[in-house]
Amino acid sequence: MTKRERQLLNWIEENPLISQKELADKAGITRSSVAVHISNLMKKGYITGKGYIVQTAPYVTVVGGVNVDIGGRPAAALVARDSNPGAVHSSLGGVGRNIAHNMALLGLDVRLLTAFGDDLNAQKLAASCGELGIDISQSPVIPGGRTSTYLFINDEHGDMALAVSDMEIYEHLTPQALAQRRKLLDASQVVVLDTNIPEESIAWLAENCAAPLFADPVSTAKAVKLKPVLGKLHTLKPNRLEAELLSGVPITGEDSLNRAADALLETGLRRVFISLGGDGVFAADHSGRMRLPCLPAELVNATGCGDAFMSAIAWAYLQGTDLEDTARAGLAASSIAMASRETINPAMSEEALRERLSPA
């Protein structure tokens, strides 16, 4: 499905009786172009007949954070309590959004469940999701709410001097809000969650969601939310510090890596992929374990590697791959991500991923 087809299908799902003229006006294209897209959607089996009876295709759902990052860097040494000439830039981010973005580039049908304020930042994020074909129709818009924003100031060397994180909006992703969207969640092939959402909401997902749960701990401060529900998760993707926190095992070498994996799997967790940064990944399940090195790639920006890894292991799971091939898919996606200055490499695709996975 193309991005435009996904956008049109989202609107049809919201209003099955919408006219082609209304769709054309919303999309900013001609009615004849809409007719072509509708015809393609019918041929692909997504909709049937007038009134647009929607056939739900297999999809994945991401439950987590979206935010706008705003950063500044002075042209000279940073002067406190003063206006500093320099450069300011903004970008769209958030762990959940980044994972959903990568999944969409890998060709998956993605639903993103998050919380938006009723502000300009929400409009920017919604427009971006629409362009990517990410369905956000089930995400609540909170009247008077502020869309999650991260504001940071770097010094003249590019190191962070201070930051303010405004993520209060996620408190609206309550267990009650999730329960209202249970049909969406249960029908997903996979649900990926990040720990920006409240702890009680993570607990609700663990107890009630019928789909396999993949969890990204995000940070050591937020990873603790997962500790009570580890045994309810299918897949966990922590880094070394998060794995230490959740397992209670200090990781200093191969033996302790195995003991940390044992502790995590003993909870009932099905699979764990412990990111070791430049040293690759340690993957384990109840049938085996292995340590794999990073794939060779030019390191331009490591920021989006973790999100790309999570997207790819979910993609690989849906392909029915075993533990090793799933880990290799994650490493391949990370190698693509790190080659771009952008957090999400626009070159990410299923074809690019399979090419990295093919023997040289």
KEKOL-647192 format. One record per residue: x negated, y negated, z of N, C-alpha, C in turn; residue in three letters. Coordinates in steps of 0.05 Angstrom, whole numbers, plus 32768, in hexadecimal, padded with zeros to 4 digits. Layout:
XYZXYZXYZALA;...
***
This chain:
7FEF801880008000800080007FEE7FE78000MET;7FF57FD47FEE7FE57FBB7FED7FED7FA98004THR;7FDD7F9480097FE37F81801E7FFE7F738019LYS;80037F6B8000801C7F5E7FF980337F717FFCARG;80317F8A7FF580467F9D7FF9804C7FA18016GLU;80377FA28027803B7FA58044804A7F8D804FARG;80437F75804580507F5C804E806E7F5C8047GLN;80747F63802E80907F648025809F7F7A8034LEU;80937F91803980A07FA6804780A67F9E8064LEU;80947F8F8070809A7F85808B80B37F75808CASN;80B67F63807880CE7F52807780E77F628071TRP;80E57F76806080FB7F87805A81047F978073ILE;80F07FA1808280F67FAF809B81057F9E80AFGLU;80FE7F8480B0810B7F7180C281287F6C80B8GLU;812C7F6A809E81467F648092814A7F748078ASN;81557F8C807A81587F9E806381697F92804DPRO;81797F7D8053818B7F71803F817F7F578033LEU;81667F52803981597F3A802E81587F3B8010ILE;815C7F248003815C7F237FE581407F207FDBSER;813D7F267FC181237F237FB4811B7F067FB3GLN;812E7EF47FB081287ED77FB0811D7ECE7FCBLYS;812A7ED87FE181217ED17FFC81047EDC8000GLU;80FF7EF47FF780E57EFF7FF980D07EEF7FEALEU;80D87EE67FD280C67ED67FC180C07EBB7FCFALA;80D47EAF7FDB80D07E957FE980BD7E998001ASP;80C17EAE801080B07EB3802780937EB98020LYS;80907EC7800A80757ECF800180677EBA7FF0ALA;80777EA77FE6806B7E937FD480647E9E7FB9GLY;80737EB17FAF806E7EBD7F9580897EBD7F85ILE;80887EC57F6C80A07EC47F5B80B27EDC7F62THR;80CC7EDA7F5B80DE7EF07F6080D77F087F4FARG;80CD7F037F3780C57F1A7F2680AE7F297F32SER;809C7F1B7F3F80857F287F4D80907F397F64SER;80A37F2F7F7280B07F3E7F8880BC7F587F7DVAL;80CA7F557F6680D77F6C7F5A80C27F827F53ALA;80AB7F7A7F4A80967F8E7F44808D7F9C7F5DVAL;80897F8C7F7380807F987F8C80957FAA7F97HIS;80AF7FA37F9580C47FB47F9F80C57FCE7F90ILE;80C17FCC7F7580C07FE47F6580AA7FF77F6DSER;80927FEB7F73807B7FFB7F7C808180087F97ASN;808E7FF97FA9809580057FC380A9801C7FC0LEU;80BB80197FAD80CE802F7FA880BF80487F9DMET;80AD80437F8A809E80597F7E808D80687F93LYS;808380587FA6807280647FBB808280707FD1LYS;809D806D7FD080AE807A7FE480B3806B7FFEGLY;80AA80517FFF80AD8042801780CA8038801BTYR;80D88031800480F380288006810380367FF0ILE;811E80387FF5812F80457FE1814880347FDETHR;814E802C7FC6816880207FBF816C80047FCAGLY;81827FF87FC1818A7FDD7FCA81927FDE7FE7LYS;818E7FC97FF581917FCA801281787FD4801FGLY;81657FDC800D814A7FE48015814A7FF6802ETYR;8151800F8029814F8023803F8132802A8042ILE;812780238059810A8025805D810380428066VAL;80F0804D805880E48067806080CB8061806FGLN;80CA8068808980B380628099809B80748092THR;808680688089806E80778083805D807C809CALA;804B808F809D803A809380B4802A807980BBPRO;8029807380D4801B805A80DC800D805E80F7TYR;7FFB804C80FD7FED804B81177FF580308124VAL;7FF48030813F7FFA8018814E7FE380118160THR;7FDD7FF781607FC87FEC81727FD77FDB8187VAL;7FD27FE081A07FDD7FD081B67FC67FC181C3VAL;7FC57FA781C17FAE7F9981CD7FAD7F7C81C6GLY;7F957F7181C77F917F5581C67F8C7F4981ABGLY;7F967F3181A77F8F7F2081907F877F05819CVAL;7F747EF881907F6E7EDD819A7F607ECC8185ASN;7F607EB2818A7F517EA0817A7F377E98818AVAL;7F207E9C817D7F077E9581897EFF7E79817FASP;7EF87E6781927EEF7E4C818B7ED47E488198ILE;7EC07E4381877EA57E4081927E977E278189GLY;7E857E1D819A7E767E0681937E587E0A8199GLY;7E477DFD81897E2A7DFE818E7E1E7DE38189ARG;7E107DD8819C7E057DBD81997DEE7DBC8185PRO;7DE97DA6817A7DD37DA381677DB87DA18175ALA;7DB97D98818E7DA07D96819F7DA67DA281BAALA;7D947D9D81CD7D987DA881E87DB37DA081F3ALA;7DC17DB381FF7DDC7DAE820A7DDA7D9B8222LEU;7DEA7D8682217DEB7D7382377E057D768246VAL;7E047D7D825F7E1C7D81826F7E2B7D678273ALA;7E467D6982767E587D52827B7E557D3C8267ARG;7E507D44824E7E4E7D3082387E587D3D821EASP;7E5D7D2C820B7E657D3581F07E4C7D3B81E0SER;7E4A7D5481D67E327D5D81C87E387D6081AAASN;7E2A7D5181997E2C7D56817C7E247D728175PRO;7E327D7F81637E2C7D9A815B7E417DA58148GLY;7E447DBF81497E577DCC81377E6B7DDC8147ALA;7E847DDC813E7E9A7DEB814A7EA77DFD8135VAL;7EAC7E16813C7EB97E2881297ECE7E388138HIS;7EE17E4381297EF57E5481357EF87E6D8123SER;7F017E8381307F057E9C81217F1B7EAC812FSER;7F267EBE81217F3B7ECF812C7F2E7EE98136LEU;7F367EF1814F7F2A7F08815B7F3D7F16816EGLY;7F317F2381827F407F3481947F3B7F51818DGLY;7F367F6181A27F2F7F7D819D7F457F8B818DVAL;7F5E7F8881967F747F9681887F767F8D816BGLY;7F757F7381677F777F68814B7F607F72813AARG;7F487F7281457F317F7B81357F337F99812EASN;7F3C7FA981407F407FC5813B7F557FC98125ILE;7F6C7FBA81287F817FBC81147F777FB380F9ALA;7F677F9D80F87F5C7F9380DF7F4B7FA880D1HIS;7F397FB580E07F297FCA80D47F3A7FE180CAASN;7F4E7FE980DA7F5F7FFF80D27F6D7FF880B8MET;7F777FE080B57F857FD7809D7F727FD98085ALA;7F587FD180897F457FD380737F3F7FF0806CLEU;7F428002807F7F3E801E807A7F56802B806DLEU;7F6B801B80687F828025805A7F988030806BGLY;7F96802C80857FAB803680977FC380228098LEU;7FDB802C809D7FF2801C80A17FF2801580BFASP;7FEE7FFC80C67FE97FF480E27FFF7FE280EDVAL;80087FE88105801A7FD78114800A7FCC812CARG;800B7FB381317FFD7FA6814780117F9C815BLEU;800F7FA5817480217F9D818980107F8C819DLEU;80167F72819D80077F6081AE801B7F4A81B8THR;80127F3481C380237F1F81CB80197F0581C0ALA;802B7EF581B480237EDB81A880317EC481B8PHE;80237EAD81B980317E9581C280407E8981ABGLY;804E7E7381B0805C7E65819A804C7E4D8191ASP;80347E51818880227E3C818280147E408167ASP;80037E2D815F7FF67E2E81457FE37E468143LEU;7FD67E4D81597FC47E6481597FD37E7E8152ASN;7FEB7E80815C7FFC7E98815680027E998138ALA;80087E81812D800E7E8081107FF67E8880FFGLN;7FDE7E8081077FC67E8880F97FC27EA680FALYS;7FC57EB181127FC17ECE81157FD67EDE8106LEU;7FEF7ED4810780057EE280F980007EE180DBALA;7FF77ECB80D17FF27EC880B47FDB7EDB80ACALA;7FC77EDD80BC7FB17EF080B67FBA7F0C80B6SER;7FCA7F1480C97FD57F2F80CA7FE67F3580B2CYS;7FF67F2180AA80077F2580927FF67F2A8079GLY;7FE07F1B80767FCF7F1E805F7FC27F3A805EGLU;7FBD7F4580767FB07F5F80787FC47F768077LEU;7FDE7F6F80787FF27F8580787FF57F918093GLY;7FED7F8380A97FF17F8D80C4800C7F8580CEILE;801C7F9880D680387F9280DF80377F8980FCASP;80407F70810180417F65811C805E7F5F8124ILE;80717F6B8116808D7F64811A80977F6C8136SER;808A7F7F814480927F87815E80847F778175GLN;80727F65816D80647F56818180747F3E818BSER;80787F3C81A580897F2681AF807B7F0A81ADPRO;808B7EF681A780827EDA81A8808D7ECE81C1VAL;807B7EC481D280837EBA81EC80897E9C81EBILE;80A17E9381EF80A77E7681EE80977E678203PRO;80897E5281FA80787E42820C805D7E4F8212GLY;80597E67820780407E76820D80297E6C81FCGLY;80117E7182067FF87E6A81F87FEC7E8381EDARG;7FE87E8481D37FDA7E9B81C77FBE7E9D81D2THR;7FB57EB581D77F9B7EBA81E37F857EAB81D4SER;7F757E9D81E37F607E8C81D87F467E8F81E8THR;7F307E9181DB7F167E9381E87F057E7B81DFTYR;7EFE7E6A81F17EEF7E5281EB7ED37E5481F7LEU;7EBE7E5281E67EA37E5481F17E917E3F81E6PHE;7E7D7E3881F67E687E2581EE7E4D7E3281F0ILE;7E3F7E3381DA7E247E3E81DB7E0F7E2781DFASN;7DF77E2F81E77DE27E1B81E87DD57E1881CDASP;7DC07E0881CB7DB37E0481B17DA67E1C81A5GLU;7DA27E3181B67D967E4A81AC7DAB7E5F81A4HIS;7DC47E5881A97DD97E6B81A27DE27E7D81B9GLY;7DD67E7981D07DDE7E8981E87DF67E7B81F6ASP;7E087E8A82007E207E7E820C7E197E6F8226MET;7E237E5682277E1F7E45823F7E377E478251ALA;7E4F7E4782467E687E4A82567E7F7E528243LEU;7E947E5C824F7EAB7E65823F7EC47E648251ALA;7EDB7E6182447EF57E6282517F067E768241VAL;7F117E89824F7F227E9E82427F3F7E9B824CSER;7F517E9682397F6D7E9282407F7D7EAA8234ASP;7F817EBF82457F8E7ED7823B7FA77EDE824CMET;7FB37ECA82587FCA7ECE82697FE27EDA825AGLU;7FE37ED582407FF97EDD822F7FFE7EFB8231ILE;7FE97F0B82357FEB7F2882357FFB7F33824CTYR;7FFF7F22826180107F2B8277802D7F30826EGLU;80347F258257804F7F2A824C80527F45823FHIS;803B7F53823A803D7F6E823080417F828247LEU;80587F808253805F7F8F826B80687FAB8263THR;806A7FBD827780767FD7827280927FD58266PRO;80A17FC2826F80BC7FBE826480BB7FB78246GLN;80A87FA5823F80A57F9E8223809D7FB68212ALA;808C7FC6821C80837FDE820E809A7FF3820CLEU;80A97FF5822180C08008822180D48001820BALA;80D87FE7820780EA7FDE81F280E07FE581D6GLN;80C77FEB81D480BB7FF281BA80B1800F81B9ARG;80BD801F81CA80B5803B81CC80B7804A81B2ARG;80CC804581A380D08053818A80B8804E8177LYS;80AF803581768097802E8166807F803E816FLEU;807B803F81898063804B81948064806A8190LEU;807B80768197807D80938195807A809E8179ASP;8082808D816580818097814980668092813CALA;80548086814B8039808081418029809A813FSER;8017809C812B800580B2812A7FF080B18140GLN;7FE8809881467FD48092815B7FDB80778166VAL;7FD8807481807FDA805A818D7FBE80538199VAL;7FB3803D81907F9A8033819A7F9F801C81ADVAL;7F95801D81C57F99800781D97F7F7FFB81E1LEU;7F7F7FE281E77F687FD581F47F717FCB8210ASP;7F5E7FC682217F647FC0823D7F697FA38242THR;7F6F7F93822E7F787F7882327F957F77823DASN;7FA47F8D82397FBF7F8D82437FBF7F958260ILE;7FD57F8F826F7FD67F95828C7FD27FB28293PRO;7FC77FB782AB7FC27FD282B47FDB7FE382B5GLU;7FF17FD682BF800A7FE582C180157FED82A5GLU;800F7FDD829180187FE3827680077FFA826ASER;7FEE7FFB82717FDD801282697FE8802B8276ILE;7FEF8029828F7FFA8040829E8014804A8291ALA;802580368288803E803E827B8039804D8261TRP;802680438251801F805082388015806D823ELEU;8004807082527FF9808A8258800E809E8260ALA;80238094826E803880A68278804E80AB8264GLU;805280998252806A809A82418066809C8223ASN;804F80938219804B809381FC804680B081F1CYS;805580B881DD805380D381D2803C80D681BFALA;803180BF81B4801C80C081A1800180C381AFALA;7FEC80CF81A27FD280D081AE7FC780B481B4PRO;7FBC80B181CC7FB2809681D47F93809581D1LEU;7F8A808181C37F6D807B81C17F69806181D0PHE;7F54806081E17F51804881F27F35803C81EEALA;7F35802181EC7F1C801181EC7F1A80028206ASP;7F06800882177F057FFB82317F007FDD8230PRO;7EF57FD2821B7EF07FB582167ED87FAB8226VAL;7ED87FAF82417EC37FA582527EC47FB4826CSER;7EAE7FB2827C7EAE7FC082967EC37FB482A8THR;7EC77F9A82A67EDB7F8D82B87EF77F9882B3ALA;7EFD7F9E82997F187FA782927F1B7FC58290LYS;7F047FD3828E7F047FF0828B7F117FFE82A2ALA;7F0F7FF282BA7F1A7FFE82D27F38800582D0VAL;7F467FF682BE7F627FFB82BA7F67801782AFLYS;7F53802382A27F56803D82967F51805482AALEU;7F44804F82C07F3C806582D17F53807682DBLYS;7F6A806B82E27F80807C82EC7F8D808D82D6PRO;7F88808782BC7F97809482A77F8480A38293VAL;7F6B80A7829A7F5880B482887F6380CF827ELEU;7F6F80DE828F7F7880F982887F9080F98274GLY;7F9C80E182717FB380DF825E7FAA80D68242LYS;7F9180CE82407F8780C382267F7D80DA8214LEU;7F7F80D681FB7F7380E981E87F5580E281E3HIS;7F5080C881DE7F3480C081D77F2D80A781E5THR;7F1480A681EF7F09808F81FD7EF0808781EFLEU;7EEC806C81EB7ED3806381DE7EC6804D81F0LYS;7EB8805682047EAA804382167E8D803E820CPRO;7E81802882157E64802682127E578032822BASN;7E3D8031822D7E2F803E82437E388034825EARG;7E3A801A82627E42800E827C7E5F80168283LEU;7E718016826F7E8D801D82747E8F803B827BGLU;7E7F804B826E7E7F806882737E75806D8290ALA;7E60805E82987E57806182B47E6D805A82C8GLU;7E7A804482C37E90803B82D57EA6805082D7LEU;7EAF805A82C07EC6806B82BF7EBF808882C8LEU;7EA6809082C57E9F80AB82CD7E9380AD82E9SER;7E88809682F27E7A8095830C7E5E80A1830AGLY;7E5480A582F27E3980B082EE7E27809C82E2VAL;7E11809382F07DFE808182E37DF0809082CCPRO;7DEF808382B57DE48090829D7DC880868298ILE;7DB58099829B7D98809282987D8B80A38283THR;7D9880B7827A7D8C80C982667DA080DE825CGLY;7D9680F2824E7DA7810682427DB781168256GLU;7DAA811E826D7DB8812D82817DD0811D828DASP;7DCB810482937DE080F4829F7DF680ED828BSER;7DEE80EB82717E0380E8825D7E168100825DLEU;7E0B8118825E7E1B8130825F7E2D81318278ASN;7E218128828F7E31812982A87E47811482A7ARG;7E4280FD829B7E5780E882987E6D80F28286ALA;7E6680FF82707E7A810B825E7E8A8120826CALA;7E7D8131827C7E8B8146828B7E9F813A829EASP;7E97812582AC7EA9811882BF7EC2810C82B1ALA;7EBE8101829A7ED480F5828B7EE7810A8280LEU;7EDB811F82747EEB813582697EFA8145827ELEU;7EEF814782967EFC815582AB7F16814982B4GLU;7F1A812F82AD7F34812282B47F4A812C82A2THR;7F448139828B7F58814082787F558131825EGLY;7F43811D825E7F3D810E82457F348122822FLEU;7F3D811E82177F37813182017F1C812B81F4ARG;7F16811281EE7EFE810C81E07EF280F281EBARG;7ED880F081EB7ECA80D781F37EB380D281E0VAL;7EB180B981D87E9A80AF81C87E8D809981D7PHE;7E75809F81E27E67808B81F27E53807C81E0ILE;7E58806281DC7E47805281CB7E2D804C81D9SER;7E17805181CC7DFC804C81D77DEE803681C9LEU;7DFD802481BD7DF2800D81AE7DE080178198GLY;7DC8800D81977DB5801481827DAC80318182GLY;7DB2803F81987DAB805B819B7DC0806E8191ASP;7DD6806481857DEA807581797E02807A818CGLY;7E0C8092818B7E248099819B7E2180B681A6VAL;7E2C80B981BE7E2E80D481CA7E4C80DC81C9PHE;7E5280F181BB7E6D80FA81B77E72811581C5ALA;7E89811781D27E8E813081E17EAC813681E1ALA;7EB3815081E07ECE815981E57ECC817381F4ASP;7EE2818281F57EE2819B82057ED681B281F6HIS;7ECD81AD81DD7EC181C381CD7EA381BF81C8SER;7E9A81A681CB7E7E81A181C57E76818481CAGLY;7E5D817E81C57E53816381C97E3A815F81B8ARG;7E34814681B27E1D814081A27E15812381A5MET;7DFC811D819E7DF38101819D7DEA80FC8181ARG;7DF580E781757DEF80E0815A7DE380C58158LEU;7DCF80C181467DC280A781437DD380948132PRO;7DCE807B81347DDA806781227DD2806D8105CYS;7DE3806680F27DDC806880D67DCB805080CFLEU;7DB8805380BD7DA7803D80B57DB8802780A7PRO;7DB4800E80B17DC27FF780A57DB47FDE80AEALA;7DB77FC9809E7DAC7FAF80A67DBD7FA380BCGLU;7DB17F9B80D27DC07F8F80E87DC27F7180E4LEU;7DDA7F6880DD7DDF7F4B80DA7DEE7F4080F1VAL;7E027F5080FA7E137F4881107E1F7F61811DASN;7E197F6581377E237F7D81447E3E7F798152ALA;7E497F6281507E617F5B81607E787F6E815ATHR;7E7D7F7581417E957F85813B7E917FA38139GLY;7E797FAC81417E737FC9813D7E867FDB814ECYS;7E8B7FD381677E9C7FE481787EB87FE6816EGLY;7EC37FD081657EDF7FD0815A7EE07FE18141ASP;7ECC7FDF81307ECB7FEF81177EC9800D811EALA;7EB9801381327EB6802F813B7ED1803B8144PHE;7EDF802C81547EF98036815E7F0C803A8147MET;7F0D802781347F1F8029811D7F198043810DSER;7EFF804881097EF7805F80F97EFC807A8107ALA;7EF9807B81217EFE8095812E7F1C809B812EILE;7F2D8086812F7F49808A812D7F5080948110ALA;7F44808680FD7F47808E80E07F3F80AB80DCTRP;7F2880B380E77F1D80CE80E47F2F80E280F2ALA;7F3980DB81097F4C80EE81177F6480F48105TYR;7F6E80E080F77F8580E480E57F7D80F580CDLEU;7F6380F780C77F5A810880B17F56812580BAGLN;7F58812980D57F55814480E07F38814C80E3GLY;7F26813980E67F09814080E87F02814A8104THR;7EEC815981057EE38163811F7ED3814D812EASP;7EC9815481457EBC814081567EA481338148LEU;7E938143813C7E7B8138812F7E8281258118GLU;7E94812E81077E9B811E80F07EAA810480F8ASP;7EB98106810E7EC680EE81197EB280DA8123THR;7E9E80E481317E8880D2813B7E7980C68124ALA;7E7480D6810F7E6580CC80F87E7680B680E9ARG;7E9080B980E97EA180A580DD7E9F808A80ECALA;7E9E808D81077E9B807581187E8180678113GLY;7E6B807681117E51806B810B7E4F805F80F0LEU;7E5C806B80DD7E5D806180C17E6B804680C1ALA;7E81804480CE7E90802B80CF7E80801580DDALA;7E72801C80F37E61800981017E4B7FFF80EFSER;7E3F801080DE7E2A800880CC7E347FF580B7SER;7E4D7FF880AF7E597FE5809C7E5E7FCA80AAILE;7E687FCC80C37E6F7FB380D27E567FA280D7ALA;7E407FAF80DE7E287F9F80E67E1B7F9180CFMET;7E227F9880B77E157F8D809F7E227F728097ALA;7E357F6980A67E447F50809F7E407F3B80B4SER;7E3F7F2280AC7E3F7F0C80C07E5A7F0980CEARG;7E6F7F1280C17E897F1180CC7E8E7F2880DFGLU;7E9F7F2480F47EA57F3981077EB17F5180F9THR;7EC37F4C80E57ECF7F6180D57EC37F5F80B9ILE;7EB47F7380B07EA87F7380967EBE7F778081ASN;7EC27F63806F7ED77F67805A7ED17F7E8048PRO;7EB87F8880487EB17F9F80377EBA7FBA8043ALA;7EC57FB9805B7ECF7FD280687EE67FDD8057MET;7EE47FF780517EFA800480427EF680228046SER;7F0B8031803F7F09804F80417EF38059802EGLU;7EF2804D80167EDE805580027EC28050800DGLU;7EBD803880197EA3803180247E9B8044803AALA;7EAF804A804B7EAA805C80617EA280788057LEU;7EB1808380447EAB809D803A7E90809E802CARG;7E898087801F7E6F808680127E5880878027GLU;7E5C807A803E7E47807B80537E468097805FARG;7E5C80A6805E7E5C80C0806A7E5280D68057LEU;7E5080CF803D7E4780E380297E2980E7802CSER;7E1F80FF80287E02810480297DF480F48013PRO;7DDD80EA80197DCE80DA80067DC580EB7FEEALA;
***
